[in-house]
Amino acid sequence: MLTPVNSEMSVEEIIKGRKALFSKNYSTAKRVQTFASKGEFDKAKTLMLEMSENYKTLIEYFPDNTKEGFKTEALPSIWENKKEFNNLMKKASDDMIKLASLFEDADDVSAVLKEMMWSNCKACHSKFRAPH
């Protein structure tokens, strides 16, 4: 996959690309929840690792020239707090890997998913995404 760092992607392609990756992770997270609740842990794990890679890729999708336009919902706080944002993406990526290794042994799978998957979404959206 081309990323903004190693390509000549336009601002439009970068913004639309990151929106698509976040949307993909959201729909994938819903599928993870479904598979996990049915005890289909191998399917859920595969999706978790995919999400982990997407979070790492997303770090590259916020160059300075993509702060506005093309219906971005990214707030200026991303660029004002770039290190914090990048660390949150890394944490989300790392948490998906940890989650894949431990969730099937959890007493309450739903609670573990909330703590290690959905809470990362919420933490990022509350600070770095415009209300929608």
C-alpha positions in Angstrom: 0.0 0.0 0.0 1.3 3.5 -0.8 1.5 5.8 2.1 1.9 9.6 2.0 5.6 9.3 3.0 6.7 7.3 0.1 4.4 8.6 -2.7 3.2 11.6 -4.5 -0.3 11.3 -3.2 -2.5 14.4 -3.4 -4.0 16.1 -0.4 -7.4 14.7 -1.5 -6.0 11.2 -1.7 -4.4 11.4 1.7 -7.5 12.7 3.5 -9.8 10.3 1.7 -7.3 7.5 2.4 -7.1 8.1 6.1 -10.9 8.4 6.3 -11.2 5.1 4.5 -8.7 3.4 6.9 -10.5 4.7 10.0 -13.9 3.6 8.5 -12.4 0.2 7.7 -11.1 -0.2 11.3 -14.5 0.7 12.7 -16.3 -1.8 10.5 -13.6 -4.4 11.3 -14.0 -3.7 15.1 -17.7 -4.4 14.8 -16.8 -7.7 13.1 -14.3 -8.5 15.8 -17.0 -7.9 18.4 -19.3 -10.3 16.5 -16.8 -13.1 16.1 -15.5 -12.8 19.6 -19.1 -13.0 21.1 -19.7 -16.1 19.0 -16.4 -17.7 20.2 -14.9 -17.5 16.7 -11.5 -16.3 18.1 -9.3 -17.2 15.2 -11.4 -15.0 12.8 -11.4 -12.2 15.4 -7.6 -12.5 15.9 -6.9 -12.1 12.1 -9.0 -9.0 12.1 -7.3 -7.6 15.2 -3.9 -7.9 13.5 -5.2 -6.2 10.4 -6.5 -3.3 12.6 -3.1 -3.1 14.3 -1.3 -2.6 11.0 -3.9 0.0 10.0 -3.2 2.1 13.1 0.5 2.0 12.3 -0.2 3.1 8.8 -2.5 5.9 9.9 0.4 7.7 11.6 1.7 8.6 8.1 -1.6 10.0 6.9 -1.5 13.4 8.7 1.1 15.5 7.0 0.9 19.3 7.6 -0.7 20.0 4.3 -3.8 17.9 5.1 -5.3 19.9 8.0 -8.4 20.9 6.1 -10.5 20.2 3.0 -12.2 17.2 1.6 -14.6 16.9 4.5 -11.9 16.0 7.0 -13.1 15.6 10.5 -9.5 15.8 11.9 -9.1 18.6 14.4 -6.1 20.9 14.5 -5.2 19.3 17.9 -3.7 16.4 15.8 -1.0 18.6 14.5 -0.7 20.6 17.7 -0.2 17.4 19.7 1.4 15.2 17.0 3.5 13.2 19.4 0.4 12.4 21.6 -1.6 11.5 18.5 1.1 9.2 17.2 1.5 7.6 20.6 -2.3 7.0 20.7 -2.1 5.3 17.3 0.8 3.2 18.5 -1.0 2.3 21.7 -4.1 1.3 19.7 -1.9 -0.9 17.4 -0.1 -2.5 20.4 -3.4 -3.0 22.3 -4.8 -4.9 19.3 -1.8 -7.3 19.3 -2.1 -7.8 23.1 -5.9 -8.3 22.8 -5.4 -11.0 20.2 -3.2 -12.9 22.5 -5.4 -12.8 25.6 -9.1 -12.1 24.9 -10.2 -15.7 24.4 -9.1 -16.5 28.0 -11.0 -13.6 29.4 -13.9 -14.1 31.8 -15.8 -11.3 30.1 -14.8 -10.9 26.4 -17.0 -7.9 25.9 -15.4 -6.0 28.8 -11.9 -6.8 27.5 -12.9 -5.6 24.0 -14.3 -2.4 25.5 -11.1 -1.8 27.5 -8.6 -2.6 24.9 -10.3 -1.8 21.6 -13.3 0.6 21.9 -11.6 2.8 24.6 -8.9 3.6 22.1 -11.4 4.7 19.6 -13.1 6.9 22.2 -9.9 8.4 23.5 -8.9 9.5 20.0 -12.3 10.7 18.9 -12.8 12.8 22.0 -9.7 14.8 21.4 -8.8 14.6 17.8 -12.0 14.3 15.8 -14.8 16.8 15.1 -18.2 15.9 16.6 -20.3 14.2 14.0 
